[in-house]
């Protein structure tokens, strides 16, 4: 299967460095929100502190 990057490249090339940084931060925080939601759904017994600690651990060490 061949990667189709024809649609992606022009979009990324048109962004300034500041816009790329903003977009990367937006994606990072979105990923944290998604991980938090998943932990809450699959582990409802965990407290908010435990969930936050697990999310932090995941993003620092890359553990799931």
N, C-alpha and C positions, 0 to 999 in steps of 0.2 A: 504494500500500500504506500502510496506517495503522499508526502505532506503537502497540503495546499496552503502555502504561505502568501499567496498573491494578494489576499484580502487583508492580511495582518500587517505586512511590511509597510505599506504606505501610511497606515494609521499611526504606527509607532514612529516612523520617520518624521511625521509632521508635529510630534510633540516636542516641546522644549524640555530641557533637563528638569526644570521646576515641575512641569506637568507630569513627567514620568515619575518623579519622586512622590508627588501627591497621589497619583494613581497607585503606586506600589504600597503606600501607606494605607490607602483605602482598602486595597485587597487584603493587606495584613490584618487590619482590624475586622474586616468581614470574616476572614478565616477564624479569628478568635471567637467571634460571635457564634459562628457555626459549630465550632468545637464545644463551646459552652452549652449550646442548645442540645447537642448530641449527648453530652454527658448527663445533662438534666433528664433527658428522655430515657436513657438506658440505665441510669443510676439514680432514681428518684429519692433514694434514702440518704444521699450525700447532702451535706450542708453547703451553703453558699461559699463558705471559707474553703471547704474541701474541693469544691468544684474549681474555684479560682486557683487554688494551689496546683491542681492537676492540669489545668489549662496552661499555667505558667511553666510547669515542668515539661509539658508537651512541646511548647514553643522554644524552650531553652535547650532541651536535650533531644527533641525529635521523637520522643516515646509516645506510643498511643495508649 
